[in-house]
Amino acid sequence: MEITNIQAEMSVLITAIRHTEPCSLVLESLTCDHFHTTEHRAIFQAMREISNRGHVIDEMSVENELRSLPDFTKIMTFFPESSDLGSIPKLEQNISTIKECHKKFLGLNFVKKFTKDYNEKTLEELRQILDDHLDTIEPTQTDTLKSVIQNPFLGCESAADFVNKGWIAKQTGQEFFKGVKTGYPNLDEAVGGMMEGDYILIGGRPGSGKTSFALNIIKNVIDQGNKVGFISLEMTSEQIVLKLLSRGSGISYKKILMGQYENQFEVDMCLSYLKILESENLFIESAANGNVGTVVSKIKKLKRVHDIKLVCIDYIGLMSSGQKGMNRADTITEVSEQLRQVFKTLKLPGIVLAQLNRNSVNEGRKPVKEDIRDSDRPVENAHQIWLIHRIKGDNNIQPYTEVILDKVRIAENATVYFTSNGALFTPRDNIKDLQEERVRREYEDFTP
């Protein structure tokens, strides 16, 4: 008959108690945690204590060590029950069996706890838990893990699949990425991309480039072969296209409307962004009445009909709850909670643009999440908050844009840097790179 975990434990313990040399091997190879039953853990601990004192380990010394325990009588039934199980030739095999069973036990318990926690903890906490336990999970456990938990994790896979893929990625040095990439390596590394159900609030002062930045992300997501929805709350579909073209290209709306381009560069910028807007994977919707119910319905339709992987809403300040008699703070609270709920239900990351309070604009300092207009509930509901801050530059450094990550799920708050040519954002690793590029450009300008 195949040795079970309990039988292997009994055989190892009785062999160690009756034979000195095997006892040393057992104490070196195992710990109390490797044993499944309370009685076996107590016996092993007694052996450890006796060994630490330098005394001989046998049935009598173990019995005397255990005598003070409340469950002494129950523990002592171990000896007659295991008397026939001792085996020196099979000792190493039994030790290996105990270790394998313990590792399997840890893996199953981890997945059970992981499954219980993932609805209650943040993604940052879950990823830390996952990383701490990856070494205890083996690819061969996949079928066992799947039999324990089949609940969907983050939308499309079981928790067991997620754990197993993470383990394989760690062992092989491959990228382990769950979510939609922004297309900017520095930003993806800092925030882990846009996860299913993420509510991402992008705030900025007027003219800071928050809409242009969102459009850049949309372009990058489309370039990955994904479909994206864009919902505007203040314009018709025709106006949306022209406004998006203006905001994305950096060319004024009036110039585009009147055809008053100043040079070929402006024409090229418009044509570049028209390619984005004309993409088969971009779906533009108008919700001019601003009602959050209308917006939610459009998001559901875009997901159902086109299976979009990202939605962008411009912008939360124009939205209403549809309920009369609510003050502005209560309205934004209702709007924010409904947006969070629909993103979660559809397992869809959503970018929501927001303006900052006027006081923060006048102060000229770097923005913080509390500067977001009517910010209490949106800031609380959002999983990620990115603040756009444009720096004019000086003699030492060219103009650049800071994306201040004031709230993220999987990492410490940080800042990532970009330069922009018109409205096209290019990632930079740090300010030093920007300074060196400024010096290099000046050198090239003055080199004969």
C-alpha positions in Angstrom: 0.0 0.0 0.0 1.2 3.5 -0.8 2.7 5.3 2.2 0.4 8.1 3.3 1.6 11.2 5.0 0.5 10.0 8.5 2.2 6.6 8.0 5.4 8.2 6.8 5.4 10.5 9.9 4.8 7.6 12.3 7.6 5.5 10.6 10.1 8.3 10.7 9.4 9.1 14.4 9.5 5.6 15.7 12.7 4.8 13.7 14.4 8.0 15.1 13.4 7.1 18.7 14.7 3.6 18.5 17.9 4.2 16.6 20.5 6.9 17.3 22.0 7.5 13.8 18.6 7.8 12.0 17.6 10.2 14.8 20.3 12.7 13.9 19.2 12.5 10.2 15.6 13.2 11.1 16.4 16.1 13.4 18.6 17.7 10.7 16.1 17.1 7.8 12.8 18.1 9.4 11.1 20.6 11.6 7.9 20.6 13.7 6.0 22.2 10.9 6.6 19.2 8.6 4.3 17.0 10.8 0.6 17.0 10.1 -0.9 16.0 13.5 -0.5 17.8 16.9 0.6 14.5 18.5 3.4 14.0 16.0 4.6 17.7 16.3 4.7 17.3 20.1 6.8 14.1 19.9 9.2 15.7 17.4 9.5 18.8 19.6 10.2 16.5 22.6 13.0 14.8 20.7 14.4 18.2 19.7 14.5 19.4 23.4 16.1 16.2 24.5 18.8 16.4 21.8 19.5 20.1 22.7 20.3 19.0 26.2 22.6 16.4 25.0 20.6 13.5 26.4 19.9 10.1 24.8 16.6 9.9 22.8 14.5 6.8 23.5 10.9 5.9 24.3 11.5 6.5 28.1 13.1 9.9 27.7 10.4 11.0 25.2 7.7 9.8 27.5 9.2 11.8 30.4 9.5 14.9 28.2 5.8 14.7 27.2 4.4 13.9 30.6 3.6 17.5 31.6 1.5 18.1 28.5 -2.4 18.1 28.9 -2.8 15.6 26.0 -0.1 13.2 27.4 -2.4 10.2 27.4 -3.6 10.7 23.8 0.0 11.4 22.6 1.2 8.1 24.2 -1.1 6.0 22.1 1.3 6.7 19.3 3.8 4.1 20.4 1.6 1.0 20.3 0.0 2.2 17.1 3.4 2.7 15.3 5.4 -0.1 16.7 5.4 -2.1 13.4 6.1 0.9 11.1 9.8 1.6 11.9 12.1 1.1 9.0 15.7 2.2 8.6 15.9 1.2 4.9 12.9 3.4 4.0 13.8 6.3 6.3 15.1 8.7 3.6 12.1 7.8 1.4 9.7 8.6 4.2 11.5 11.8 5.0 11.1 12.8 1.4 7.5 11.9 1.5 6.9 14.1 4.5 8.6 17.0 2.9 6.6 16.6 -0.4 3.3 16.3 1.5 4.2 19.4 3.6 5.0 21.4 0.5 1.7 20.3 -1.1 -0.1 21.2 2.1 1.5 24.7 2.1 0.5 25.2 -1.6 -3.1 24.2 -1.1 -3.4 26.3 2.0 -1.9 29.3 0.2 -4.3 29.0 -2.7 -7.3 28.8 -0.3 -6.1 31.9 1.6 -5.2 33.6 -1.6 -8.6 33.0 -3.0 -10.3 34.2 0.1 -8.3 37.3 0.3 -8.3 38.5 -3.3 -11.7 40.2 -3.0 -10.6 41.9 0.2 -7.1 43.0 -0.4 -5.5 45.4 -2.8 -3.6 44.2 -5.9 -0.4 45.4 -4.3 -1.0 43.2 -1.2 -1.9 40.2 -3.3 1.2 40.5 -5.5 3.3 40.7 -2.4 1.6 37.6 -1.0 2.1 35.8 -4.3 5.8 36.8 -4.5 6.4 35.6 -0.9 4.9 32.1 -1.7 6.1 31.4 -5.2 8.9 29.2 -4.1 6.4 26.8 -2.3 4.3 26.3 -5.5 5.4 23.9 -8.2 4.1 23.6 -11.7 3.2 20.0 -11.0 0.7 21.2 -8.5 -1.5 22.9 -11.1 -4.1 20.2 -11.3 -4.4 19.9 -7.6 -4.6 23.6 -7.2 -7.4 23.8 -9.8 -9.4 21.2 -8.0 -9.3 23.3 -4.9 -10.2 26.6 -6.4 -11.9 27.4 -9.8 -13.0 30.9 -9.0 -12.1 33.5 -11.6 -9.1 35.7 -10.7 -8.8 39.1 -12.3 -11.4 38.2 -14.9 -10.2 35.3 -17.1 -8.2 32.7 -15.3 -8.4 30.7 -12.1 -6.3 31.7 -9.2 -4.4 28.4 -9.7 -3.5 29.4 -13.3 -2.4 32.8 -12.1 -0.2 31.3 -9.4 1.3 28.7 -11.7 2.0 31.2 -14.5 3.7 33.5 -12.0 5.9 30.6 -10.7 6.9 29.6 -14.3 7.7 33.2 -15.2 9.9 33.6 -12.1 11.8 30.3 -12.8 12.4 31.0 -16.5 13.1 34.8 -16.2 10.1 35.6 -18.4 7.9 38.7 -18.0 4.9 38.2 -15.8 2.4 40.9 -16.8 -1.3 40.8 -16.1 -3.3 43.7 -17.6 -3.2 46.2 -20.5 0.1 47.9 -21.1 0.1 51.7 -21.4 2.9 51.3 -24.0 5.3 53.3 -21.9 7.9 51.0 -20.3 8.7 53.5 -17.5 5.0 53.9 -16.6 4.2 50.2 -16.9 7.1 49.3 -14.7 6.0 51.8 -12.1 2.2 50.9 -12.0 2.1 47.4 -13.4 -0.1 48.5 -16.3 -3.8 48.9 -16.3 -5.4 45.9 -14.6 -8.9 44.5 -15.2 -11.3 46.6 -13.2 -8.9 49.4 -12.6 -10.4 52.9 -12.1 -7.6 55.3 -13.2 -8.0 59.0 -12.5 -5.9 61.3 -14.6 -5.9 64.9 -13.3 -4.2 68.0 -14.6 -4.4 71.8 -14.9 -5.9 73.3 -18.1 -3.3 73.0 -20.9 -1.2 70.4 -19.0 -1.8 67.8 -21.6 -3.9 65.3 -19.8 -6.2 64.6 -22.8 -3.2 64.4 -25.1 -1.5 62.0 -22.7 -4.6 59.8 -22.5 -4.8 59.8 -26.4 -1.2 58.7 -26.5 -2.0 55.8 -24.2 -5.1 55.0 -26.4 -2.9 54.9 -29.5 -0.4 52.6 -27.7 -3.2 50.2 -26.6 -4.6 50.1 -30.1 -1.1 49.4 -31.5 -1.1 46.3 -29.3 -4.2 45.1 -31.2 -6.8 46.0 -28.5 -10.0 47.9 -29.0 -10.7 51.1 -27.0 -13.7 53.1 -26.2 -13.7 56.9 -25.8 -16.7 58.7 -24.3 -17.0 62.5 -24.4 -19.6 64.3 -22.3 -19.7 67.7 -24.0 -19.8 67.2 -27.7 -21.4 65.4 -30.7 -19.5 62.7 -32.4 -18.4 65.1 -35.2 -17.2 67.6 -32.6 -15.4 64.9 -30.7 -13.3 64.0 -33.7 -12.3 67.6 -34.3 -11.7 68.3 -30.6 -9.7 65.1 -30.2 -7.7 66.0 -33.2 -7.0 69.4 -31.8 -6.1 68.1 -28.3 -4.1 65.2 -29.6 -2.1 67.2 -32.2 -1.7 70.4 -30.2 -3.1 72.4 -33.1 -5.9 74.8 -32.1 -9.5 73.9 -32.7 -10.0 77.1 -34.7 -7.0 76.4 -37.0 -8.4 73.0 -37.8 -11.9 74.3 -38.2 -10.8 77.1 -40.5 -7.9 75.3 -42.2 -5.5 78.0 -41.0 -2.4 75.8 -40.7 0.9 77.7 -40.3 3.2 75.1 -41.7 3.6 71.5 -42.9 4.5 70.3 -39.4 1.0 71.2 -38.1 -0.6 69.4 -41.1 1.6 66.3 -40.4 0.6 66.4 -36.7 -3.1 66.4 -37.6 -2.7 63.6 -40.1 -0.8 61.6 -37.5 -3.7 61.8 -35.0 -6.3 61.2 -37.7 -4.8 57.8 -38.1 -5.6 57.1 -34.5 -9.1 58.4 -34.7 -9.9 56.5 -37.9 -8.6 53.2 -36.4 -11.1 50.3 -36.6 -10.2 49.6 -33.0 -11.3 53.1 -31.6 -15.0 53.6 -30.8 -16.0 57.2 -30.1 -19.3 57.8 -28.2 -21.0 61.1 -27.2 -22.9 61.4 -23.9 -23.7 65.0 -24.2 -26.4 65.0 -21.4 -23.7 64.0 -18.9 -25.9 61.5 -17.1 -23.8 58.7 -15.5 -26.5 56.2 -16.3 -26.1 57.0 -20.0 -22.3 56.7 -19.7 -22.6 53.4 -17.9 -24.9 52.1 -20.6 -22.5 53.1 -23.4 -19.6 51.4 -21.6 -21.6 48.2 -21.3 -22.6 48.4 -25.0 -19.0 48.9 -26.1 -17.8 46.0 -24.0 -20.6 43.7 -25.2 -20.5 44.6 -28.9 -16.8 45.3 -29.4 -15.1 43.7 -26.4 -13.1 46.8 -25.7 -10.1 46.4 -23.4 -9.9 50.0 -22.2 -12.4 52.9 -21.9 -11.6 56.6 -21.5 -14.0 59.2 -20.2 -13.5 62.9 -20.8 -14.3 64.1 -18.1 -15.8 63.4 -14.7 -16.5 67.1 -13.9 -19.3 67.2 -16.5 -21.1 64.2 -15.3 -24.4 64.2 -13.3 -26.2 61.6 -11.3 -29.6 62.1 -12.9 -31.1 62.7 -9.5 -32.6 66.0 -8.6 -31.8 68.0 -5.5 -28.3 66.6 -5.0 -25.4 69.0 -4.2 -22.2 68.8 -6.3 -20.3 66.7 -3.8 -23.0 64.1 -3.5 -23.4 64.0 -7.3 -19.7 63.3 -7.9 -19.8 60.7 -5.2 -22.7 58.9 -6.9 -21.0 59.3 -10.3 -17.6 58.0 -9.0 -19.1 55.0 -7.3 -21.1 54.0 -10.4 -18.0 54.2 -12.6 -16.0 52.1 -10.2 -18.8 49.5 -10.1 -19.1 49.2 -13.9 -15.3 48.9 -14.3 -15.2 46.2 -11.7 -18.3 44.3 -13.1 -17.0 44.3 -16.7 -13.4 43.7 -15.6 -12.4 46.6 -17.7 -9.8 49.3 -16.9 -11.2 52.8 -17.2 -9.3 56.1 -17.6 -11.3 59.0 -16.2 -10.0 62.5 -16.8 -10.5 65.2 -14.1 -9.7 68.9 -13.7 -7.9 70.4 -10.7 -9.3 73.0 -8.3 -8.7 76.6 -9.4 -6.7 77.4 -6.3 -4.1 74.8 -7.2 -3.8 76.3 -10.6 -3.0 79.7 -9.2 -0.5 78.5 -6.7 1.9 77.1 -9.4 3.1 74.2 -7.3 3.1 70.5 -8.2 -0.4 69.0 -8.0 -1.4 66.4 -5.4 -4.5 64.2 -5.5 -6.4 66.4 -3.1 -6.3 69.1 -5.8 -8.7 67.2 -8.0 -12.0 69.0 -8.2 -14.7 67.5 -5.9 -12.0 65.0 -5.0 -13.0 63.2 -1.8 -15.0 60.3 -3.3 -13.2 60.0 -6.7 -9.8 59.9 -4.9 -11.1 57.3 -2.5 -12.7 55.2 -5.2 -9.8 55.3 -7.8 -7.3 52.5 -7.8 -4.7 54.7 -9.5 -4.3 58.5 -9.7 -1.9 60.0 -12.2 -1.3 63.8 -12.2 0.1 65.6 -15.2 2.5 68.4 -14.5 4.2 70.2 -17.3 7.6 71.8 -16.6 8.6 74.7 -18.8 12.4 74.0 -18.6 15.3 76.5 -18.3 18.9 76.9 -19.5 19.9 73.5 -18.0 17.0 71.4 -19.1 14.5 71.1 -21.9 10.8 71.3 -21.2 9.3 68.1 -20.0 6.2 66.6 -18.4 6.0 64.8 -15.0 3.4 62.1 -14.5 3.1 62.1 -10.7 1.8 58.7 -9.6 0.0 59.9 -6.4 -1.9 56.6 -5.9 -1.0 53.2 -7.3 -1.9 49.6 -6.4 1.4 47.7 -6.7 4.2 50.0 -5.9 5.4 53.1 -4.0 4.2 56.5 -5.3 6.7 57.8 -7.9 7.1 60.2 -10.8 7.8 59.2 -14.4 9.1 61.7 -17.0 8.2 62.5 -20.6 9.2 64.9 -23.3 6.7 65.9 -26.0 7.0 67.0 -29.6 3.7 68.8 -30.0 1.4 66.3 -28.3 3.4 63.1 -28.8 4.8 61.9 -25.5 8.2 60.2 -25.3 9.3 58.5 -22.1 12.5 59.4 -20.3 14.2 57.5 -17.5 15.0 60.5 -15.3 15.7 64.3 -15.3 19.4 63.6 -15.8 18.6 62.1 -19.2 16.7 65.3 -20.1 19.6 67.5 -19.0 22.1 65.5 -21.1 19.8 65.6 -24.1 19.6 69.4 -23.8 23.4 69.7 -23.7 23.7 67.3 -26.7 21.2 69.2 -28.8 22.9 72.5 -28.0 26.3 71.0 -29.0 24.8 69.7 -32.2 23.3 73.1 -33.0 26.6 74.9 -32.6 28.8 72.3 -34.2 30.0 73.5 -37.6 
